[in-house]
Each structure stands twice: as structure tokens, then as C-alpha cells.
Amino acid sequence: MMTAKWANLPEWMILPAAAVIPAVIQDAASQAVLMLVTLNQEALQRIAATGRVHYYHPHKRKVVLKGESSGHFQEVVEIRLSCGGDQLLLRVQPRGGACEWGYHSCFFRRLGEDGWQTADPRVFDPEEVYPEFAFSH
């Protein structure tokens, strides 16, 4: 069942079979950049069908639903297209952290005088949310 709001997305963004485009995932309320993902045609179709962020996971070589393992889904609020027509901005309402390391955003590190520093607090324990992974960070 297509969501009425995004039903035409796959027709308006037709990608060649193996093509992917980058998409910035942004928290609609705070404006924080949460993730940078790649989308293929299947991901666009799944976003249209569910209203939730799906993206192409290059290591798994498949489309995944954000929050499938963690329950930290992202509901799409708005979709914007870049001036060149080759990048998307998905403004979302997140249901938990975006980063698998336990942070609200994947961009939780800031470059300081002594190198990379953690700039934000963790919002969840990744070992509790992803018990199948051994986290060493």
C-alpha cells in the first residue's frame, strides 16, 4: 500500500537499474543532520510504500529499513531535491538515535586541536540495542 504523500516518488525519481543517489537524512525538528545514505530505485519504492526511511546498505548489498533492528525508525516528513537533481534531502521525525554507535546523529565527532573528539552524548547503549554485534568503541 503506497502512502498517498509519497506515492509518486518512484516515478519522479527514476534511477537506472544499478544507480544510487546520496540522500542527507535530517531531523525535521532540530535540523540536525543525522545520516548520509544512498538510495536506489527499490529504496525509493519502499519509502513511497511506507513513509519510512529505507536505504541501500552497500556492505549488505540490499535495501534496509532504518530501524529494522533497533526500532529507531525515521518517518519521512518532507523530501527535497538538489538543484542538480541528483541528491535528496529527507527531513524526518526520528524515533530514537540514528547512529549504530548510540548517538542521535552519525556526525557526533568534532575536530578539535587534539584531533577528533566526541561532541554529543550517547542516547542509547548500542550493546543493548544490537546484541548481535560486538562493539569495541
matplotlib code that plots the C-alpha trace (Angstrom):
import matplotlib.pyplot as plt

x = [0.0, 1.5, 1.4, -0.6, 2.0, 5.0, 3.2, 4.7, 8.3, 9.5, 8.0, 9.5, 13.0, 13.6, 17.1, 18.9, 19.0, 22.3, 22.3, 22.3, 22.0, 23.1, 20.5, 21.0, 18.7, 17.9, 15.8, 12.9, 12.5, 16.1, 17.6, 20.4, 22.0, 21.5, 22.9, 24.1, 22.8, 22.5, 19.1, 18.4, 15.1, 14.0, 14.6, 12.6, 9.7, 9.8, 9.9, 6.8, 5.1, 5.7, 6.6, 9.7, 13.4, 14.8, 18.3, 20.7, 23.2, 26.4, 28.0, 24.9, 24.2, 20.5, 17.9, 17.2, 14.6, 16.2, 15.2, 14.6, 16.9, 16.8, 13.2, 14.7, 12.5, 12.5, 9.2, 9.6, 8.2, 9.5, 11.6, 13.7, 15.7, 19.0, 19.4, 21.3, 18.5, 21.0, 20.8, 17.9, 17.3, 14.9, 13.6, 12.4, 10.8, 13.3, 12.1, 15.4, 19.1, 20.3, 23.8, 24.5, 27.1, 24.4, 24.2, 21.4, 23.4, 26.1, 28.1, 28.8, 32.5, 34.1, 37.6, 39.5, 43.0, 43.9, 42.1, 38.6, 36.5, 33.1, 30.8, 27.5, 26.2, 25.0, 21.2, 21.2, 23.5, 24.4, 25.2, 21.7, 20.1, 22.4, 23.4, 24.4, 27.4, 30.5, 31.1, 34.7, 34.0]
y = [0.0, 3.3, 6.3, 9.0, 11.7, 9.9, 7.6, 9.3, 9.4, 6.3, 7.8, 11.3, 9.9, 7.2, 5.7, 3.3, -0.3, -0.2, 3.5, 5.1, 8.7, 10.2, 11.4, 13.5, 12.5, 15.5, 15.8, 17.9, 19.4, 20.1, 20.5, 18.2, 16.1, 12.5, 10.4, 10.3, 7.3, 6.0, 5.3, 3.1, 2.6, -0.1, 2.2, 4.9, 2.5, 1.3, 4.9, 5.6, 2.5, 3.0, 6.7, 5.5, 5.8, 2.8, 2.9, 0.8, -0.7, -1.2, -3.8, -5.9, -5.2, -4.8, -2.2, -2.0, -0.2, 2.3, 1.0, -2.6, -4.0, -1.2, 0.1, 3.6, 4.3, 7.5, 8.8, 11.0, 14.5, 16.2, 15.3, 17.9, 17.6, 19.3, 21.9, 19.3, 16.8, 14.1, 14.4, 14.2, 15.7, 13.6, 15.6, 13.0, 12.6, 10.1, 7.5, 7.2, 7.5, 7.4, 6.1, 2.5, 3.6, 5.0, 8.7, 10.9, 11.7, 9.7, 13.0, 13.0, 13.7, 17.2, 18.1, 19.9, 21.0, 17.5, 15.5, 14.0, 14.5, 13.1, 16.2, 14.7, 12.3, 8.8, 8.5, 4.7, 1.8, 0.1, -3.2, -3.4, -2.4, -4.5, -7.5, -9.5, -7.1, -6.9, -3.2, -2.2, 1.6]
z = [0.0, -1.1, 1.2, -0.5, 0.3, -1.3, -3.9, -6.9, -5.6, -7.7, -10.9, -10.2, -9.4, -11.9, -11.5, -13.8, -12.6, -10.6, -9.9, -6.4, -5.3, -2.0, 0.5, 3.6, 6.5, 8.6, 11.8, 10.8, 14.3, 15.3, 11.8, 12.9, 10.1, 11.2, 8.4, 4.8, 2.9, -0.6, -2.3, -5.2, -7.0, -4.6, -1.6, -3.2, -3.8, -0.2, 1.1, -1.1, 0.2, 3.9, 4.6, 6.4, 5.5, 3.6, 2.1, 0.1, 2.5, 0.5, 2.8, 3.0, -0.7, -0.1, 0.9, 4.6, 6.7, 9.1, 12.5, 11.4, 14.1, 16.6, 16.4, 15.8, 12.7, 10.8, 9.5, 6.4, 6.8, 3.7, 0.6, -1.2, -4.4, -5.1, -7.8, -10.0, -9.5, -8.2, -4.4, -2.0, 1.5, 3.6, 6.6, 9.1, 12.5, 14.2, 16.7, 18.6, 17.7, 14.1, 14.8, 15.4, 18.0, 20.2, 19.1, 17.9, 14.7, 12.9, 13.0, 16.7, 16.4, 16.0, 15.0, 17.8, 18.4, 19.6, 16.9, 16.8, 19.9, 20.9, 20.8, 21.7, 24.4, 23.6, 23.5, 23.8, 24.6, 21.3, 23.1, 24.4, 21.0, 18.8, 21.0, 17.9, 17.3, 19.4, 19.9, 20.7, 20.7]

ax = plt.figure().add_subplot(projection="3d")
ax.plot(x, y, z, "-o")
ax.set_aspect("equal")
plt.show()
